């Protein structure tokens, strides 16, 4: 049996869970999410915990058992605590600005880049160089952060661009530092 799949999910106070046909609906103080239930896996409420049980022992059901439990646990955490991804903008003249639900980025291109975050995700800017992505859905928050980073990935030689907070970047040695003479 899957170690992840058989672990029960503790339901915190203020969270309501509905196990319907084909999905698990989670409602909490920060919002609501729905997680799909694949055929052959069912969710059961037992003493304030949510447990997932699979119908058989096929390879497909074994693989879906842990994934389904992890998605439901992420939904419970999302509606109670939420998810946050932080990005940093590096480079001279590179900056970010939030206005009217959109974010405007100056990233060294000939034009500013305007990014509209998806619904359910908020983007905040501090000090023109720190961007915070918040939301209840872990996948949407991560995808939004990845899309922002993709607008100007970190340069391997100078380190300019957008990177995750705490991301280590090994800078390459430039051409002049190799010691080759021409």
Phi, psi and omega in degrees: 000147182294130179293321178288316185295327183273352179288129179285153177259119178287133180261114179288165177296144179087002180249129177249136180236131175241123176260104181253179179293113175090354179200161174245122179259129181240125178237134180214189183294334182265348181155198179221149180221157175234132179245129181289147174250118179290160176298134179096356177234130179232150178257142181226139175270127180222109175053050178077013176232157177251126183237140178252135182235137178257150186283328183222192182236032178285162181299320180296314180293323177297320181288325181283339183299307181291323180295317180297317179295318180295319178296320178292321178295322176295324178293318179297316179293323181296318182281347177260310184253327185084172180237147182225133170235133181247137180237154177234140179255121181245139176136146179290125181084355178277129179204164179233151180213131178261133179206127175053046178078357179246167175235131179251126184241130171257111189235027178087001175277172180286353183218154174287148179260125179254126183240128177257112180291154180292164180294138181092358179237132176248143180239125180241151180235131174237138175057025179063354182231352181247122181244129180243127179251124182232150176178177180265337182264115184301319182294316180294320179296314179295320180293319178296317178297320179293322178293321176296317180296325182291341179297326176204085179298156180299136178284137183285345183258319182249344179083008180284145177135195180253131177221161177292150178296129180085359180289127179272135182233119177272116181280139178280153177283137181287173183297321184290336184277358181283342179086004179284136179246143184248000000 
